[in-house]
Amino acid sequence: MRTLLFALGTAALVGCHAIKPVGPLADHLPAPKPAAPKTDPTPPPAVKPTPPSLPTALVTPGDVTDATAREAASKLTNELTADSKPSTNAPVTVSVSRVKGGIK
């Protein structure tokens, strides 16, 4: 009996906020949640693309020679070869080795 009275007294002091009345004899029902605001079905206006800018280096037909064309082709081939190689991924976990007895 003492335990029951102690539990009820402690619950009254703490203020049973987590306990809600249920059933047909409950004095009040929980307040209904407000409805979510309706959104406008029309999408926002699209962002206009920026006009294309001028290239940073203009190449004229007089700048292109047989040697520069081969050099540009070899640079492109080297770049494409480097891009096609798979990159090595770093390990996901770190391995830590420990010395017995600590560091001396």
DRENRO-795531 format. One record per atom (N, C-alpha, C, O, CB): x, y, z; atom name; residue in three letters. Coordinates in pm, 1 decimal, decimal comma, padded with zeros to 6 digits. Each point is the difference from the previous one (the first is absolute). Glycine has a CB too. Example, Ala and Ser with C-alpha at 12.3 -4.5 7.8 and 13.67 -1.06 7.14 Angstrom:
BEGIN
SITE          x          y          z   atom   type
SITE    01319,0   -00569,0    00780,0      N    ALA
SITE   -00089,0    00119,0    00000,0     CA    ALA
SITE    00090,0    00120,0    00000,0      C    ALA
SITE    00103,6   -00001,9    00066,5      O    ALA
SITE   -00292,8   -00115,4    00058,1     CB    ALA
SITE    00154,2    00222,3   -00196,6      N    SER
SITE    00082,0    00119,0    00006,0     CA    SER
SITE   -00077,0    00109,0    00073,0      C    SER
SITE    00050,9    00110,8    00016,9      O    SER
SITE    00067,5   -00173,6   -00231,4     CB    SER
***
This chain:
BEGIN
SITE          x          y          z   atom   type
SITE    00082,5   -00117,8    00000,0      N    MET
SITE   -00082,5    00117,8    00000,0     CA    MET
SITE    00087,6    00125,1    00000,0      C    MET
SITE   -00028,0    00097,0   -00070,4      O    MET
SITE   -00153,9   -00222,8    00190,7     CB    MET
SITE    00287,2    00122,0   -00041,1      N    ARG
SITE    00090,3    00115,0    00005,9     CA    ARG
SITE    00065,7    00024,0   -00136,1      C    ARG
SITE    00017,9    00114,2   -00042,3      O    ARG
SITE    00024,3   -00159,9    00286,8     CB    ARG
SITE   -00007,0   -00062,5   -00311,5      N    THR
SITE    00064,3    00011,3   -00130,6     CA    THR
SITE   -00092,7    00065,4   -00101,0      C    THR
SITE    00043,5    00084,4   -00078,4      O    THR
SITE    00092,8   -00287,1    00129,1     CB    THR
SITE   -00264,5    00164,5   -00049,9      N    LEU
SITE   -00097,8    00057,9   -00090,9     CA    LEU
SITE   -00016,6    00149,0    00027,4      C    LEU
SITE   -00001,3    00080,3   -00093,3      O    LEU
SITE   -00116,8   -00301,4    00078,8     CB    LEU
SITE    00105,4    00258,8    00142,4      N    LEU
SITE   -00014,3    00141,5    00034,4     CA    LEU
SITE    00125,6    00078,5   -00036,9      C    LEU
SITE   -00009,5    00113,4   -00046,9      O    LEU
SITE   -00146,1   -00176,0    00233,4     CB    LEU
SITE    00273,8    00003,0   -00165,7      N    PHE
SITE    00124,2    00066,5   -00037,1     CA    PHE
SITE    00006,9    00022,4   -00151,5      C    PHE
SITE    00039,6    00107,4   -00045,4      O    PHE
SITE    00074,4   -00212,3    00244,1     CB    PHE
SITE   -00153,2    00002,2   -00277,4      N    ALA
SITE    00002,4    00011,8   -00146,4     CA    ALA
SITE   -00097,7    00106,6   -00046,8      C    ALA
SITE    00033,5    00078,9   -00088,3      O    ALA
SITE    00030,7   -00320,5    00069,1     CB    ALA
SITE   -00185,4    00246,1    00076,5      N    LEU
SITE   -00097,9    00101,6   -00039,3     CA    LEU
SITE    00046,4    00139,4    00039,6      C    LEU
SITE   -00018,2    00095,0   -00076,3      O    LEU
SITE   -00164,3   -00264,1    00099,9     CB    LEU
SITE    00241,0    00182,7    00092,1      N    GLY
SITE    00050,8    00129,9    00043,6     CA    GLY
SITE    00113,9    00048,5   -00087,2      C    GLY
SITE    00004,8    00117,5   -00036,3      O    GLY
SITE   -00073,2   -00173,2    00267,2     CB    GLY
SITE    00160,0   -00033,4   -00264,9      N    THR
SITE    00111,2    00035,9   -00087,0     CA    THR
SITE   -00050,0    00037,7   -00138,5      C    THR
SITE    00047,6    00097,1   -00058,8      O    THR
SITE    00102,5   -00249,8    00187,8     CB    THR
SITE   -00245,9    00076,6   -00181,7      N    ALA
SITE   -00056,0    00030,4   -00131,3     CA    ALA
SITE   -00069,6    00135,2    00001,2      C    ALA
SITE    00008,1    00074,3   -00097,8      O    ALA
SITE   -00036,5   -00319,1    00053,2     CB    ALA
SITE   -00039,9    00277,9    00153,6      N    ALA
SITE   -00068,3    00129,8    00009,6     CA    ALA
SITE    00100,8    00113,6    00006,7      C    ALA
SITE   -00022,5    00106,5   -00057,5      O    ALA
SITE   -00170,5   -00216,0    00174,1     CB    ALA
SITE    00304,2    00087,6   -00046,6      N    LEU
SITE    00101,6    00104,6    00009,3     CA    LEU
SITE    00072,9    00019,6   -00133,3      C    LEU
SITE    00029,9    00112,5   -00040,1      O    LEU
SITE   -00002,2   -00166,0    00283,5     CB    LEU
SITE   -00000,7   -00055,6   -00309,3      N    VAL
SITE    00071,8    00008,8   -00127,0     CA    VAL
SITE   -00091,9    00057,5   -00107,4      C    VAL
SITE    00045,6    00075,4   -00085,9      O    VAL
SITE    00099,8   -00272,0    00150,5     CB    VAL
SITE   -00271,8    00162,9   -00061,2      N    GLY
SITE   -00095,8    00054,3   -00094,5     CA    GLY
SITE   -00015,5   -00084,1   -00123,8      C    GLY
SITE    00045,4    00041,8   -00106,5      O    GLY
SITE    00009,6    00179,4    00191,7     CB    GLY
SITE   -00112,2   -00329,5   -00078,1      N    CYS
SITE   -00019,5   -00099,0   -00105,8     CA    CYS
SITE   -00037,7    00063,2   -00134,7      C    CYS
SITE   -00116,6   -00002,1   -00039,2      O    CYS
SITE    00047,0   -00159,3    00215,6     CB    CYS
SITE    00167,3    00216,5   -00245,9      N    HIS
SITE   -00027,0    00061,7   -00130,1     CA    HIS
SITE   -00008,4   -00103,8   -00110,4      C    HIS
SITE   -00060,2    00025,4   -00104,3      O    HIS
SITE    00176,3    00180,5    00181,2     CB    HIS
SITE   -00057,6   -00320,3   -00055,9      N    ALA
SITE    00001,3   -00101,1   -00104,5     CA    ALA
SITE   -00126,0   -00086,3    00002,7      C    ALA
SITE   -00028,9   -00069,0   -00097,8      O    ALA
SITE    00278,0    00067,8    00109,2     CB    ALA
SITE   -00324,2    00003,7    00098,2      N    ILE
SITE   -00119,4   -00082,8    00010,9     CA    ILE
SITE   -00119,5    00079,9   -00049,9      C    ILE
SITE   -00028,4    00108,6    00050,6      O    ILE
SITE    00125,7   -00236,6    00145,8     CB    ILE
SITE   -00167,0    00074,0   -00295,6      N    LYS
SITE   -00116,2    00066,3   -00058,9     CA    LYS
SITE   -00124,3   -00085,4    00026,2      C    LYS
SITE    00006,0   -00122,3   -00011,9      O    LYS
SITE    00138,6    00231,1   -00167,7     CB    LYS
SITE   -00258,9   -00044,9    00215,6      N    PRO
SITE   -00121,7   -00078,1    00019,7     CA    PRO
SITE   -00054,8   -00051,1   -00133,3      C    PRO
SITE    00003,8    00069,3   -00101,7      O    PRO
SITE   -00055,1    00065,9    00307,1     CB    PRO
SITE    00000,4   -00258,7   -00201,7      N    VAL
SITE   -00057,5   -00060,2   -00119,5     CA    VAL
SITE   -00131,6   -00066,7    00035,1      C    VAL
SITE   -00027,5   -00028,4    00116,5      O    VAL
SITE    00256,4   -00006,5   -00214,6     CB    VAL
SITE   -00308,1    00010,9   -00001,6      N    GLY
SITE   -00123,9   -00072,2    00021,9     CA    GLY
SITE   -00120,7    00090,7    00004,8      C    GLY
SITE    00012,3    00121,7   -00013,3      O    GLY
SITE    00116,8   -00290,6    00134,5     CB    GLY
SITE   -00246,1    00109,6   -00102,2      N    PRO
SITE   -00123,6    00078,6   -00002,9     CA    PRO
SITE   -00015,3    00091,1    00121,5      C    PRO
SITE   -00077,8    00095,2   -00006,6      O    PRO
SITE   -00026,0   -00278,5   -00123,6     CB    PRO
SITE    00173,7    00158,8    00239,9      N    LEU
SITE   -00013,6    00081,7    00119,1     CA    LEU
SITE    00105,0    00111,3    00007,8      C    LEU
SITE    00008,1    00069,3    00101,4      O    LEU
SITE   -00104,0   -00267,9    00013,1     CB    LEU
SITE    00175,5    00216,8   -00218,5      N    ALA
SITE    00101,9    00104,8    00000,0     CA    ALA
SITE   -00068,5    00135,9   -00009,2      C    ALA
SITE   -00096,9    00016,9   -00074,0      O    ALA
SITE    00265,9   -00172,1   -00034,3     CB    ALA
SITE   -00117,3    00252,2    00184,6      N    ASP
SITE   -00060,8    00132,9    00002,4     CA    ASP
SITE    00023,7    00076,8   -00129,8      C    ASP
SITE   -00089,2    00070,0   -00047,7      O    ASP
SITE    00119,7   -00067,3    00294,6     CB    ASP
SITE    00084,5   -00014,8   -00301,8      N    HIS
SITE    00028,3    00074,1   -00122,0     CA    HIS
SITE    00073,5   -00089,3   -00099,5      C    HIS
SITE    00069,2   -00094,5    00037,8      O    HIS
SITE   -00060,0    00310,0    00092,6     CB    HIS
SITE   -00025,7   -00183,6   -00256,3      N    LEU
SITE    00068,4   -00072,6   -00105,8     CA    LEU
SITE    00122,3    00081,1   -00041,8      C    LEU
SITE    00002,1    00121,9    00017,1      O    LEU
SITE   -00219,3   -00229,5   -00096,9     CB    LEU
SITE    00317,3    00042,3    00026,2      N    PRO
SITE    00116,8    00075,2   -00046,5     CA    PRO
SITE   -00040,4    00095,3   -00112,7      C    PRO
SITE   -00086,1   -00031,6   -00082,1      O    PRO
SITE    00238,3   -00160,3    00146,7     CB    PRO
SITE   -00088,5    00308,6   -00066,6      N    ALA
SITE   -00031,1    00099,8   -00102,0     CA    ALA
SITE    00040,5   -00052,2   -00137,2      C    ALA
SITE    00106,3   -00060,5   -00014,3      O    ALA
SITE   -00075,5    00246,6    00181,9     CB    ALA
SITE   -00114,3   -00163,3   -00268,5      N    PRO
SITE    00037,2   -00047,0   -00134,1     CA    PRO
SITE    00118,4    00080,3   -00053,5      C    PRO
SITE    00013,9    00119,2    00027,6      O    PRO
SITE   -00252,6   -00188,5   -00071,2     CB    PRO
SITE    00322,5    00002,1   -00032,4      N    LYS
SITE    00116,3    00066,3   -00057,8     CA    LYS
SITE   -00047,3    00092,3   -00112,5      C    LYS
SITE   -00090,6   -00035,4   -00075,4      O    LYS
SITE    00241,9   -00161,2    00135,0     CB    LYS
SITE   -00090,2    00314,7   -00070,8      N    PRO
SITE   -00040,9    00090,0   -00107,6     CA    PRO
SITE    00036,2   -00059,5   -00136,1      C    PRO
SITE    00101,1   -00068,6   -00014,6      O    PRO
SITE   -00071,6    00266,5    00168,0     CB    PRO
SITE   -00112,5   -00170,4   -00250,4      N    ALA
SITE    00023,4   -00052,6   -00134,1     CA    ALA
SITE    00121,5    00068,8   -00061,0      C    ALA
SITE    00027,1    00117,1    00026,8      O    ALA
SITE   -00273,5   -00166,4   -00055,5     CB    ALA
SITE    00318,0   -00024,8   -00052,8      N    ALA
SITE    00117,8    00055,1   -00066,1     CA    ALA
SITE   -00045,6    00105,0   -00101,4      C    ALA
SITE   -00101,4   -00018,8   -00067,2      O    ALA
SITE    00230,8   -00198,8    00099,3     CB    ALA
SITE   -00055,6    00326,8   -00043,4      N    PRO
SITE   -00039,7    00101,9   -00097,7     CA    PRO
SITE    00008,1   -00054,5   -00141,3      C    PRO
SITE    00092,5   -00073,3   -00035,0      O    PRO
SITE   -00012,7    00252,4    00189,5     CB    PRO
SITE   -00176,7   -00142,4   -00233,7      N    LYS
SITE   -00001,3   -00047,5   -00138,8     CA    LYS
SITE    00104,5    00076,4   -00080,0      C    LYS
SITE    00017,5    00120,8    00015,7      O    LYS
SITE   -00263,1   -00180,4    00000,5     CB    LYS
SITE    00313,9   -00014,0   -00101,9      N    THR
SITE    00102,5    00062,6   -00082,2     CA    THR
SITE   -00057,7    00032,2   -00136,6      C    THR
SITE   -00095,5   -00062,9   -00045,5      O    THR
SITE    00277,1   -00060,3    00169,0     CB    THR
SITE   -00122,5    00221,2   -00186,9      N    ASP
SITE   -00044,2    00041,2   -00132,1     CA    ASP
SITE    00047,6   -00104,1   -00101,2      C    ASP
SITE    00119,3   -00030,0   -00003,7      O    ASP
SITE   -00113,3    00276,4    00069,2     CB    ASP
SITE   -00095,5   -00302,8   -00148,5      N    PRO
SITE    00042,1   -00106,1   -00092,2     CA    PRO
SITE    00084,6    00051,2   -00116,5      C    PRO
SITE    00062,7   -00080,1   -00069,3      O    PRO
SITE   -00268,6   -00042,1    00131,5     CB    PRO
SITE    00209,3    00252,7   -00085,4      N    THR
SITE    00079,3    00050,3   -00112,3     CA    THR
SITE    00146,2    00008,2    00040,6      C    THR
SITE    00031,0    00049,7    00108,3      O    THR
SITE   -00228,5    00080,8   -00195,5     CB    THR
SITE    00287,7   -00178,1    00002,9      N    PRO
SITE    00142,2    00004,5    00033,8     CA    PRO
SITE    00052,4    00143,3   -00009,2      C    PRO
SITE   -00059,0    00083,5   -00068,5      O    PRO
SITE    00087,6   -00319,5   -00015,5     CB    PRO
SITE    00081,4    00264,3    00152,5      N    PRO
SITE    00058,0    00134,1   -00009,7     CA    PRO
SITE    00054,0    00024,0   -00140,7      C    PRO
SITE    00028,6   -00095,6   -00072,1      O    PRO
SITE    00029,7    00090,3    00317,5     CB    PRO
SITE   -00044,2    00129,8   -00284,8      N    PRO
SITE    00050,8    00026,2   -00135,7     CA    PRO
SITE    00142,6   -00051,6   -00015,9      C    PRO
SITE    00080,1    00004,0    00093,4      O    PRO
SITE   -00227,7    00198,5   -00109,0     CB    PRO
SITE    00176,9   -00250,1   -00102,9      N    ALA
SITE    00132,0   -00057,0   -00027,3     CA    ALA
SITE    00104,7    00110,6   -00006,1      C    ALA
SITE   -00028,9    00113,1   -00038,9      O    ALA
SITE   -00077,1   -00303,9   -00086,9     CB    ALA
SITE    00226,4    00156,3    00164,5      N    VAL
SITE    00111,0    00093,8   -00003,8     CA    VAL
SITE    00048,8    00009,3   -00144,3      C    VAL
SITE    00021,9   -00101,9   -00065,5      O    VAL
SITE    00044,5    00048,7    00306,3     CB    VAL
SITE   -00049,6    00174,3   -00289,2      N    LYS
SITE    00046,6    00018,6   -00137,1     CA    LYS
SITE    00147,7   -00034,6   -00006,9      C    LYS
SITE    00077,4    00043,1    00085,5      O    LYS
SITE   -00250,2    00136,9   -00127,4     CB    LYS
SITE    00213,3   -00257,4   -00058,6      N    PRO
SITE    00141,7   -00034,3   -00010,6     CA    PRO
SITE    00081,5    00122,7   -00040,2      C    PRO
SITE   -00048,6    00090,2   -00068,3      O    PRO
SITE   -00012,1   -00326,8    00006,7     CB    PRO
SITE    00184,1    00236,7    00105,5      N    THR
SITE    00087,3    00111,1   -00036,6     CA    THR
SITE    00043,5   -00016,4   -00144,3      C    THR
SITE    00017,2   -00112,7   -00046,4      O    THR
SITE    00062,4    00137,0    00284,4     CB    THR
SITE   -00061,7    00084,7   -00309,3      N    PRO
SITE    00044,2   -00012,1   -00139,7     CA    PRO
SITE    00142,4   -00053,6   -00004,7      C    PRO
SITE    00079,0    00025,5    00090,9      O    PRO
SITE   -00229,9    00164,9   -00159,1     CB    PRO
SITE    00184,2   -00264,2   -00036,5      N    PRO
SITE    00135,6   -00055,6   -00007,2     CA    PRO
SITE    00102,7    00112,4   -00009,9      C    PRO
SITE   -00019,2    00098,4   -00071,4      O    PRO
SITE   -00070,0   -00306,7   -00039,6     CB    PRO
SITE    00197,9    00190,9    00184,3      N    SER
SITE    00104,4    00101,2   -00001,1     CA    SER
SITE    00100,2   -00029,8   -00111,5      C    SER
SITE    00001,6   -00108,7   -00057,7      O    SER
SITE   -00030,6    00144,8    00306,1     CB    SER
SITE    00109,5    00060,7   -00275,8      N    LEU
SITE    00102,3   -00017,6   -00102,7     CA    LEU
SITE    00109,9   -00090,5    00053,5      C    LEU
SITE    00026,7   -00000,1    00120,2      O    LEU
SITE   -00078,2    00227,3   -00218,3     CB    LEU
SITE    00115,6   -00304,3    00010,9      N    PRO
SITE    00109,1   -00085,9    00046,7     CA    PRO
SITE    00116,1    00085,3    00051,3      C    PRO
SITE    00020,2    00113,3   -00043,8      O    PRO
SITE   -00088,2   -00292,5   -00121,0     CB    PRO
SITE    00143,2    00122,2    00258,2      N    THR
SITE    00110,2    00075,5    00059,7     CA    THR
SITE    00118,6    00011,5   -00095,0      C    THR
SITE    00074,1    00098,1    00005,9      O    THR
SITE   -00148,5   -00175,2    00219,1     CB    THR
SITE    00093,3   -00020,3   -00311,3      N    ALA
SITE    00111,3    00005,4   -00095,6     CA    ALA
SITE   -00055,4   -00019,7   -00140,1      C    ALA
SITE   -00051,2   -00107,1   -00032,6      O    ALA
SITE    00215,2    00018,6    00205,1     CB    ALA
SITE   -00154,1    00190,3   -00254,1      N    LEU
SITE   -00045,5   -00010,5   -00138,6     CA    LEU
SITE    00113,3   -00057,3   -00084,3      C    LEU
SITE    00113,7    00046,4    00007,6      O    LEU
SITE   -00272,9    00149,8    00021,5     CB    LEU
SITE    00127,4   -00296,6   -00108,9      N    VAL
SITE    00098,8   -00063,2   -00087,0     CA    VAL
SITE   -00037,1    00033,2   -00143,2      C    VAL
SITE   -00111,3   -00027,0   -00044,9      O    VAL
SITE    00155,0   -00161,3    00210,6     CB    VAL
SITE    00048,8    00245,8   -00234,9      N    THR
SITE   -00022,8    00034,7   -00140,9     CA    THR
SITE    00064,3   -00107,0   -00086,9      C    THR
SITE    00087,3   -00072,8    00047,3      O    THR
SITE   -00094,0    00321,7    00005,2     CB    THR
SITE   -00033,7   -00260,0   -00176,8      N    PRO
SITE    00060,9   -00101,2   -00088,3     CA    PRO
SITE    00151,6    00017,0   -00015,4      C    PRO
SITE    00070,4   -00097,9   -00025,1      O    PRO
SITE   -00287,3    00086,7   -00096,7     CB    PRO
SITE    00267,4    00132,5    00136,2      N    GLY
SITE    00144,6    00020,1   -00011,4     CA    GLY
SITE    00076,1   -00056,7    00118,8      C    GLY
SITE    00119,5   -00027,1   -00011,3      O    GLY
SITE   -00164,7    00231,3   -00121,5     CB    GLY
SITE   -00022,2   -00223,2    00248,4      N    ASP
SITE    00065,7   -00053,7    00119,2     CA    ASP
SITE    00018,8   -00150,8   -00007,1      C    ASP
SITE    00082,3   -00055,1    00073,0      O    ASP
SITE   -00180,9    00241,3    00057,6     CB    ASP
SITE    00023,8   -00253,8   -00217,0      N    VAL
SITE    00003,4   -00146,0   -00006,3     CA    VAL
SITE    00101,0   -00042,3   -00105,5      C    VAL
SITE   -00010,0    00036,0   -00117,3      O    VAL
SITE   -00232,0   -00052,2    00191,2     CB    VAL
SITE    00340,0   -00061,8   -00028,1      N    THR
SITE    00097,7   -00059,7   -00092,1     CA    THR
SITE   -00004,8   -00150,7    00020,8      C    THR
SITE   -00070,4   -00051,2    00087,1      O    THR
SITE    00221,6    00258,7   -00084,0     CB    THR
SITE   -00074,4   -00276,0   -00085,5      N    ASP
SITE    00001,7   -00146,0    00010,9     CA    ASP
SITE    00055,4   -00043,6    00136,0      C    ASP
SITE   -00048,9   -00097,3    00057,4      O    ASP
SITE    00077,5    00079,3   -00307,4     CB    ASP
SITE    00070,9    00086,9    00301,6      N    ALA
SITE    00062,9   -00036,1    00128,0     CA    ALA
SITE   -00094,7    00028,7    00117,5      C    ALA
SITE   -00011,3   -00081,0    00092,0      O    ALA
SITE    00239,0    00130,0   -00191,0     CB    ALA
SITE   -00295,5    00066,4    00095,3      N    THR
SITE   -00090,0    00032,9    00111,0     CA    THR
SITE   -00121,4   -00091,4    00000,7      C    THR
SITE   -00053,2   -00030,6    00106,7      O    THR
SITE    00129,8    00268,3   -00116,1     CB    THR
SITE   -00121,4   -00281,9   -00107,3      N    ALA
SITE   -00113,6   -00092,0   -00006,3     CA    ALA
SITE    00036,6   -00134,9    00060,2      C    ALA
SITE   -00079,9   -00059,0    00072,8      O    ALA
SITE   -00003,8    00176,0   -00277,9     CB    ALA
SITE    00203,8   -00166,5    00175,5      N    ARG
SITE    00043,5   -00128,0    00057,9     CA    ARG
SITE    00019,0    00012,0    00151,6      C    ARG
SITE   -00033,8   -00091,4    00075,1      O    ARG
SITE    00146,3    00032,3   -00293,1     CB    ARG
SITE   -00058,3    00172,1    00261,4      N    GLU
SITE    00019,7    00021,2    00142,9     CA    GLU
SITE   -00133,8    00003,9    00073,1      C    GLU
SITE   -00013,2   -00058,6    00107,4      O    GLU
SITE    00224,9    00184,5   -00155,7     CB    GLU
SITE   -00310,5   -00057,9   -00008,0      N    ALA
SITE   -00132,2    00007,2    00062,1     CA    ALA
SITE   -00066,6   -00137,5    00003,2      C    ALA
SITE   -00066,1   -00035,4    00097,6      O    ALA
SITE    00043,7    00273,1   -00175,8     CB    ALA
SITE    00040,2   -00315,0   -00029,2      N    ALA
SITE   -00057,7   -00134,5   -00004,4     CA    ALA
SITE    00065,1   -00090,9    00103,5      C    ALA
SITE   -00068,7   -00080,7    00062,7      O    ALA
SITE    00019,0    00111,1   -00306,2     CB    ALA
SITE    00180,4   -00018,7    00262,4      N    SER
SITE    00067,2   -00085,5    00098,3     CA    SER
SITE   -00039,0    00039,7    00142,3      C    SER
SITE   -00014,1   -00086,8    00086,2      O    SER
SITE    00205,9    00055,0   -00245,8     CB    SER
SITE   -00209,3    00162,1    00185,8      N    LYS
SITE   -00045,2    00044,2    00131,8     CA    LYS
SITE   -00139,2   -00054,7    00030,1      C    LYS
SITE   -00028,0   -00045,0    00111,1      O    LYS
SITE    00167,0    00253,3   -00132,7     CB    LYS
SITE   -00226,7   -00203,5   -00080,9      N    LEU
SITE   -00135,6   -00051,6    00018,5     CA    LEU
SITE    00001,3   -00149,9    00024,2      C    LEU
SITE   -00073,7   -00049,6    00085,3      O    LEU
SITE   -00014,1    00231,9   -00231,0     CB    LEU
SITE    00169,8   -00254,3    00072,6      N    THR
SITE    00009,4   -00145,5    00019,0     CA    THR
SITE    00050,5   -00033,0    00140,0      C    THR
SITE   -00052,8   -00090,1    00065,2      O    THR
SITE    00095,3    00060,4   -00311,2     CB    THR
SITE    00059,1    00101,5    00292,7      N    ASN
SITE    00053,4   -00024,1    00135,2     CA    ASN
SITE   -00105,5    00029,7    00106,5      C    ASN
SITE   -00012,5   -00073,5    00098,0      O    ASN
SITE    00243,8    00130,4   -00179,8     CB    ASN
SITE   -00306,8    00050,6    00062,2      N    GLU
SITE   -00102,9    00035,3    00097,7     CA    GLU
SITE   -00111,4   -00104,4    00003,4      C    GLU
SITE   -00046,1   -00038,6    00107,4      O    GLU
SITE    00099,2    00280,8   -00142,5     CB    GLU
SITE   -00096,5   -00287,7   -00082,9      N    LEU
SITE   -00105,5   -00102,1   -00004,1     CA    LEU
SITE    00048,2   -00131,7    00058,3      C    LEU
SITE   -00077,6   -00070,4    00064,7      O    LEU
SITE   -00018,6    00180,7   -00266,5     CB    LEU
SITE    00222,0   -00145,1    00180,4      N    THR
SITE    00055,8   -00123,0    00057,6     CA    THR
SITE    00004,1    00009,6    00152,2      C    THR
SITE   -00035,3   -00095,1    00069,7      O    THR
SITE    00173,1    00058,7   -00277,5     CB    THR
SITE   -00094,8    00151,5    00258,8      N    ALA
SITE    00005,5    00018,2    00145,5     CA    ALA
SITE   -00140,0   -00002,3    00060,5      C    ALA
SITE   -00019,0   -00052,5    00109,7      O    ALA
SITE    00229,4    00187,1   -00135,0     CB    ALA
SITE   -00308,8   -00078,1   -00045,3      N    ASP
SITE   -00136,8    00001,8    00052,5     CA    ASP
SITE   -00064,6   -00137,9   -00003,3      C    ASP
SITE   -00087,3   -00028,8    00081,9      O    ASP
SITE    00067,0    00264,8   -00157,6     CB    ASP
SITE    00061,4   -00321,8   -00017,1      N    SER
SITE   -00063,3   -00131,8   -00010,8     CA    SER
SITE    00052,5   -00098,7    00103,1      C    SER
SITE   -00064,0   -00102,1    00024,9      O    SER
SITE    00032,5    00144,5   -00266,7     CB    SER
SITE    00147,6   -00014,2    00303,0      N    LYS
SITE    00053,7   -00090,4    00101,6     CA    LYS
SITE   -00081,8    00012,6    00127,8      C    LYS
SITE   -00037,3    00110,6    00039,2      O    LYS
SITE    00268,8   -00092,9   -00139,3     CB    LYS
SITE   -00259,9   -00131,2    00165,8      N    PRO
SITE   -00076,6    00008,2    00124,9     CA    PRO
SITE    00084,0    00063,7    00110,7      C    PRO
SITE    00119,7   -00026,0    00011,9      O    PRO
SITE   -00251,6   -00178,0   -00079,1     CB    PRO
SITE    00068,4    00285,6    00145,5      N    SER
SITE    00071,1    00063,3    00110,5     CA    SER
SITE    00002,7   -00095,2    00118,4      C    SER
SITE   -00092,8   -00078,4    00020,1      O    SER
SITE    00024,0    00308,3   -00099,2     CB    SER
SITE    00174,8   -00222,7    00156,6      N    THR
SITE    00008,9   -00084,6    00118,0     CA    THR
SITE   -00077,0    00065,6    00113,3      C    THR
SITE    00017,0    00118,7    00027,8      O    THR
SITE    00207,6   -00208,9   -00100,9     CB    THR
SITE   -00308,6    00012,3    00137,8      N    ASN
SITE   -00079,3    00052,0    00110,9     CA    ASN
SITE    00076,0   -00016,2    00130,4      C    ASN
SITE    00069,4   -00099,5    00021,3      O    ASN
SITE   -00281,6    00044,6   -00143,6     CB    ASN
SITE    00198,3    00152,8    00207,9      N    ALA
SITE    00063,2   -00006,5    00130,9     CA    ALA
SITE   -00073,6   -00102,4    00085,6      C    ALA
SITE   -00119,6   -00021,1   -00019,9      O    ALA
SITE    00193,9    00262,7    00002,9     CB    ALA
SITE   -00006,0   -00305,9    00111,6      N    PRO
SITE   -00069,2   -00097,0    00085,6     CA    PRO
SITE   -00105,9    00068,8    00085,1      C    PRO
SITE    00016,2    00114,6    00041,8      O    PRO
SITE    00190,0   -00257,2   -00036,8     CB    PRO
SITE   -00315,0    00070,1    00019,7      N    VAL
SITE   -00110,6    00056,5    00075,5     CA    VAL
SITE    00035,9    00012,3    00146,9      C    VAL
SITE   -00031,2    00100,9    00063,3      O    VAL
SITE   -00129,8   -00198,1   -00226,8     CB    VAL
SITE    00225,5   -00003,2    00217,6      N    THR
SITE    00037,0    00004,0    00141,8     CA    THR
SITE    00149,9    00021,7    00013,0      C    THR
SITE    00077,0   -00031,7   -00090,6      O    THR
SITE   -00269,2   -00120,5    00149,8     CB    THR
SITE    00231,3    00205,4    00051,8      N    VAL
SITE    00140,6    00027,7    00025,3     CA    VAL
SITE    00056,6   -00111,6    00086,4      C    VAL
SITE   -00059,5   -00037,2    00101,2      O    VAL
SITE    00021,7    00287,3   -00119,3     CB    VAL
SITE    00151,0   -00302,8   -00021,3      N    SER
SITE    00065,3   -00104,2    00078,4     CA    SER
SITE    00098,4    00065,8    00095,1      C    SER
SITE    00085,0    00078,6   -00041,8      O    SER
SITE   -00111,7   -00247,9   -00144,9     CB    SER
SITE    00015,1    00137,3    00313,2      N    VAL
SITE    00088,8    00055,7    00101,4     CA    VAL
SITE    00071,7   -00115,3    00067,3      C    VAL
SITE   -00063,2   -00092,2    00051,5      O    VAL
SITE   -00086,7    00293,9   -00014,7     CB    VAL
SITE    00281,5   -00196,0   -00037,3      N    SER
SITE    00075,4   -00103,5    00069,6     CA    SER
SITE    00047,7    00056,5    00131,5      C    SER
SITE    00043,0    00115,1    00008,0      O    SER
SITE    00028,6   -00222,5   -00224,8     CB    SER
SITE   -00079,4    00025,8    00319,3      N    ARG
SITE    00040,3    00044,1    00133,7     CA    ARG
SITE    00114,7   -00086,7    00048,3      C    ARG
SITE    00003,2   -00121,0   -00022,6      O    ARG
SITE   -00237,1    00201,5    00073,9     CB    ARG
SITE    00326,7   -00016,2    00014,9      N    VAL
SITE    00116,0   -00069,9    00054,3     CA    VAL
SITE   -00032,1   -00037,0    00143,9      C    VAL
SITE   -00053,2    00081,7    00075,2      O    VAL
SITE    00215,4    00042,9   -00228,0     CB    VAL
SITE   -00129,3   -00250,1    00191,8      N    LYS
SITE   -00024,6   -00040,6    00137,8     CA    LYS
SITE    00088,0    00081,5    00093,3      C    LYS
SITE    00118,8    00018,1   -00026,8      O    LYS
SITE   -00181,0   -00250,8   -00047,7     CB    LYS
SITE    00006,6    00280,7    00180,9      N    GLY
SITE    00076,2    00075,8    00098,0     CA    GLY
SITE    00005,2    00147,3   -00029,3      C    GLY
SITE    00061,7    00074,5    00076,1      O    GLY
SITE    00070,5   -00274,3   -00038,4     CB    GLY
SITE   -00193,8    00245,3   -00144,2      N    GLY
SITE   -00002,4    00142,3   -00031,7     CA    GLY
SITE    00123,4    00046,0   -00074,3      C    GLY
SITE    00087,9   -00080,0   -00032,2      O    GLY
SITE   -00226,2    00113,8    00231,5     CB    GLY
SITE    00144,5    00094,1   -00226,1      N    ILE
SITE    00111,1    00057,3   -00074,9     CA    ILE
SITE    00112,7    00034,7    00096,2      C    ILE
SITE   -00022,8    00058,6    00105,8      O    ILE
SITE   -00135,1    00032,0   -00281,4     CB    ILE
SITE    00280,3   -00127,8    00137,4      N    LYS
SITE    00115,4    00029,1    00086,0     CA    LYS
SITE    00087,0    00102,3   -00063,8      C    LYS
SITE    00102,4    00038,0    00056,7      O    LYS
SITE   -00108,8   -00265,5    00036,4     CB    LYS
***
